[in-house]
């Protein structure tokens, strides 16, 4: 749940900032279809990622392993978005990032549902949502300020760093053998 404080705010920022960032990379401020393309890519990637969950769960039996890999891969994807500011490359990375997000979300939700006893589940899931929203309240303005001061590439580099801060908390859950 603590990891969500780092990942959720980055995810929301990453999605919404991608639209103006792609417009900048496309070099045509009037090409508003590019912003729509960003939303369509993420939507399509989420559908495809959702379809991948059952296959990945068979290949990677421990949920914490899948969560850890997704956090690292997502952070690496954000890092590359910041390091290689070219339109076609950013579009491809956006597809990958959307697939990762869509794949990890149901795995994470299933993990929490099995971990929390049913009589405490509503409270536990509400706390998880609070952690994610609370992290977003802090992370999104920080990344927005980074984009204002240093540009979108730097904000994605900062987002990658914040995303990777979730990794130790997933490792701690795994170490405690909380993988059901």
Number of C-alpha atoms within 10 A of each C-alpha: 19 15 20 24 25 26 26 23 26 28 22 13 20 22 15 13 20 21 18 16 22 25 19 17 14 15 11 11 12 9 13 13 11 20 17 11 14 22 17 13 18 21 16 15 22 21 15 17 25 20 14 16 17 14 10 16 14 9 9 12 12 15 21 23 15 18 22 20 16 20 24 17 18 24 27 19 23 28 21 18 27 21 14 11 16 14 17 12 12 22 17 14 18 23 21 20 27 23 25 25 21 23 26 23 17 15 20 16 13 13 18 19 15 13 14 14 11 11 8 9 15 13 12 18 16 11 14 19 16 15 20 21 17 16 20 22 14 14 24 20 13 17 25 17 14 19 18 12 11 11 15 25 20 19 27 28 22 22 28 26 17 19 27 20 18 22 20 13 15 22 15 12 13 17 11 9 10 15 16 13
